[in-house]
Amino acid sequence: MRVAAIDCGTNAVRLLIADVHGDELVDVARRMEIVRLGEGVDRTGMLAPAAIERTRLALLGYAAEIAELGVTRVRMCATSASRDASNAQDFRDMVRGVLGIDPEVITGEQEAELSFLGAVRGLDADGPFLVYDLGGGSTEFVLGTDSVEQSISVNIGCVRMAERHLRSDPPSASELAAAERDIVAAVDTALAAVSAEKARTLVGLAGTVTTVVALAQGLEVYDSARIHHRRVDAAAVSAVTADLLAMTVDERRALPVMHPGRADVITAGALIMKIIQDRTGHPSVVASEHDILDGIAFGLAS
């Protein structure tokens, strides 16, 4: 069976086309387009028409690849921005027109479960795992070993926090202090809800995490094979975060592993990642390139 999974978040829309062999997925294609669907949602409560159009253009390309590669089953999940927007029906109508299917606007808890399913398969580490999926509009926290035991979604993400707090370039001390207060409060609420103290391994997902891990290794090109399941210690996370917060957006954009569409929000994302590391007290984090996309694909296969 060849399946296609699409994850549409606040910042990026991603595609995984994979062949299913028993309990295994074999990648055929992975794609990402940063479309910033959630631009301004925290302030206006609506999806901007320009953001919906950017997403439509990305999905047109994905639809062509899905048809060309002979996919038999397609599932698209939409997350934080689509949950929050008052005009989400406009987005759903657009998706149906492009893909011929309705997007599933999933809850934070569903998002957490799908992310956990994708993240822990094939992970050679000791459970229970505390998995966090650091998105554009929200961050999901999940505790479990073979399956989800507890989960929560909180409204802190790289786009939401950057738009709400980090408006200077680079961010000012007062902006950072306000962002930290917001993030610490949300992280502490999440960690209490999922009994985080039980976790033996901390696992981080999504583009902020993989970019920080790439920077911690000093990679000259983004290399998934050197990032997936790489363990990075807390001191390295802290050092990379401090470096990013001191840079201008142009300096961040010039980093060889930085996606240009992430450069303006990576400061908020790295700050969230550092605070999670600090508040959990874990000495390291394991990065995973497998996440909600893989969880969506496994769900299609079953």
Order of alpha helices (4+ residues) and beta strands (2+ residues): beta-beta-beta-alpha-alpha-beta-alpha-alpha-beta-alpha-beta-beta-beta-alpha-alpha-beta-alpha-alpha-beta-alpha-alpha-alpha-beta-alpha
